[in-house]
Amino acid sequence: MKQDRKFPIARFCACLAAFCCLGLTLPAQTIKDLTAAAKKDVEAQYKLAFHYLYGLEVPANEKEAYNWFKKAAAKDYAPAQQMLGFCYATGQGVSQNDKEAFKWYLKAAEQGVVDAQFRVAFMNEKGIGEKPNPAEAFRWYRKVADTGVADAQLMVARLYYTGEGVGQDYKEAVKWYLKAANQGVTAAQLALGNCYTLGQGGLPRDNVEALKWMIIAA
């Protein structure tokens, strides 16, 4: 499977985790039964798409996977909208198209799909598929950060630190760096060490604490 050119593979793994958490693990159904159910049932369409995407009981076929994701997405099924965005972002089963990827990620994000929300934030930040919009990037990152996703907490901290999309606030930056650092995000640990070195965000200048976080990061 092709890796998303703009997102770490961990993002897609997060999507698959969400897939399982929704109770949509692939059941012991024959492909014939699943195909029959897919004529009427949106969840079956979504499951069938994954069969084709990963070659489960059928030869892998990205075009068929895309077609089934599209059918389910057209019925406003948020997980399928997320995966349709992924297909457009990576060019799986369809020509790569950032604008279409953004459109479908946004639909899924607005229905609460956390991985899609992170992607929408990233695309707003970088101007992928849409013009750069730092304020929207911050808004979406904050939604995801509030659910406890460490990578989003790091991005919220960075935006508070730089003042992009939100008023610059070192105290808020430190707060979010700490949340991400405590979840093992190396970049957040290094940033926290830097804040201790400079005495930013209400932290004292403390080279011992700075060194501690840098050692943890290392």
N, C-alpha and C positions, 0 to 999 in steps of 0.2 A: 504494500500500500504506500502511496506517495505521502511524504510528510508535508504538512502545511508549511508553505514557504515563509509565512509571516508570524507563525506562533510556534512556541516550543511543543514538542510532541506530548509533553505533560498535559497540555491543554486538552488534547484529544482524549488522553487517558481519563481526565476529569469528566469528560463527556460520557465515556463508557461507564464510569462509576455512577454517574447520575442515572444512566440507562438502567443499571442494575437496581439502584435504590428505588426507582419508580415501580419496581416489581415487574419489569419487562424483560426478565431473563428469558432466554429462548427455551420454550417448553419442549417436551418430548412429543412433537407433532411431526408427522411426515410432511415433506414439502408439498405433496399433493393436497393434504388437508389445509395447510397454511395458505396455499394458493387459492383454494376454494373460498376460505374465510376472507381472504383479502378482497374479494369482489364486493364485499359489503362493509367489512370492519376495518376502521382506520388503524387500530392497534396491530392488526394482522398485517396490514400494508407496511407498517413501520418495521415489524419483525422480519417480514419477507425481504425488505430492502437490505437488512443486515445479513441475511442469508446470502444474498447475491454479492454484497460488498466483501464478505470474508470467505465466500466459497463453501458455505455450510450446506451439505447435502446436494448442492448444485455447483456447477463450475462458476468460479468468480466472474462477475460481469458488472463492471462499474456502471455501464449505461442502464442496465436493468435496475440496479440499486438506486441510481438517480431517479429513474422514472417512478419507482414506488415511493421514495421519499417525497417526490413532488406531488403525487396523488394524496398522500396523507397530509402534507403541508397545506395543500389547497383547501383542506377541510379544517384549517385552523388548529391543527395538532402541533403543539409547541415543540415537542422533541423532534418531530420530523422537520419543522422549520429550522431548528438548530442544525440538523444534519444536511439539509439542503444548502444552507449557508456554507457549511464545511465543504460540500461538493463544489460549489462555485469558487470558494477560496483556494482550493487545491487543484481544480480542474479534473475532478474525478467523475467520469461519465458525462461531462459537459464542458464546454469551453470555459477556461478560467475567466472570471468576471468579478472584479472587486465590488462594483456597484451592486450587482445582484447578491453577492455574499453579504454585504452590509444590510441590504434590504431584509433578507431573511433572518439574519442574526438579530436585527432589531425587532422583528415580529416575535421571535422567541424570547428575547430579552424582556419585552413588554409583558410577556406572560409569566415571567419569573424564572426562566431558565438561567441559572447562575453562570454557567460557562459562556452562554451567549452574551450575557451582560458584560463579562470581562472582555470579550472580543469586541463588542461595540465600544467599550471604553477605549481599548487599544486603538481601534480604527479611527475614532474621533481624535485621539491624541496625535496619531501619526499622519492623519489625512489620507487614509486608505479607503477608497470607495466614496468618500465624502471629503469636503473641505475640513481642514483641521479645526477642531472646536474644543479648546482646553476646558471650558466650563462644563460641557457635556461629558467630556472624558472624566473629569473629576466626579461629576454626579454619579456616573455609572460605576466608577471604581469604588466610590463610597458605599453604594448599595451592596456590592460584592464584599467589601471589607467588613461590613456590618454582619455578614453571615459567618465571619471567621476565616475567610480565605487569606492565607498569609501573603501570597503574591500581590493581592489587591491592597492589603494593608501597607505593603512596601510602597506601592504606587501612590496611595493617599499621602503617606509620609513625604514622599519626594515632591509631590505637588504643593503640599503645605510649605515645604522647605524652600522651593523655588518661587512660590507665588504664582504658578501657572494654573489658571482656571479657578483660582480661589485666592483670597487674601493671604499674603505670606504670614505664617504663624509658626515660629520655631517650637513653641510649647506643644502645639498640636502635632507638629512633625515628630518631635521626640516621643510623644505618646504612641503614635502609630508605628514608629520605628521599633519601639520596645515590644509592641504586640507581635510584630513580624519576627523580631529577633528571638523572642521567646519560643517561636515556632520553628526556629532553626534556619531562617533565611540569612544567608551569609552577607549579602549586600546590606541588609538592615543592621546586622551586628557591627559591620565595619562603619556604617554611618553613625551608629550610636557611639562607637568609640571616638569618632571624629567630633561629635557633639560634646563629649566629655573633655576632649582635648581643648576645644575652643570655649567651653563654658556656655553653650547655647541652650535655648529652650528651657531656661530655669535650672539647668544642671550646673553644678559647680565645676570649675576647672579642676579636673582630677585625673592625673596621668595614670594612677593605679587602676581606676575604673576603665579608663580608655584602653589601657593595655590588656585588661581582663577580657573586654569584648573583642579586641583584635585577636587575642589568643584563641578565644572561642571560635571566631570566624575561621582561623587558620586550621 
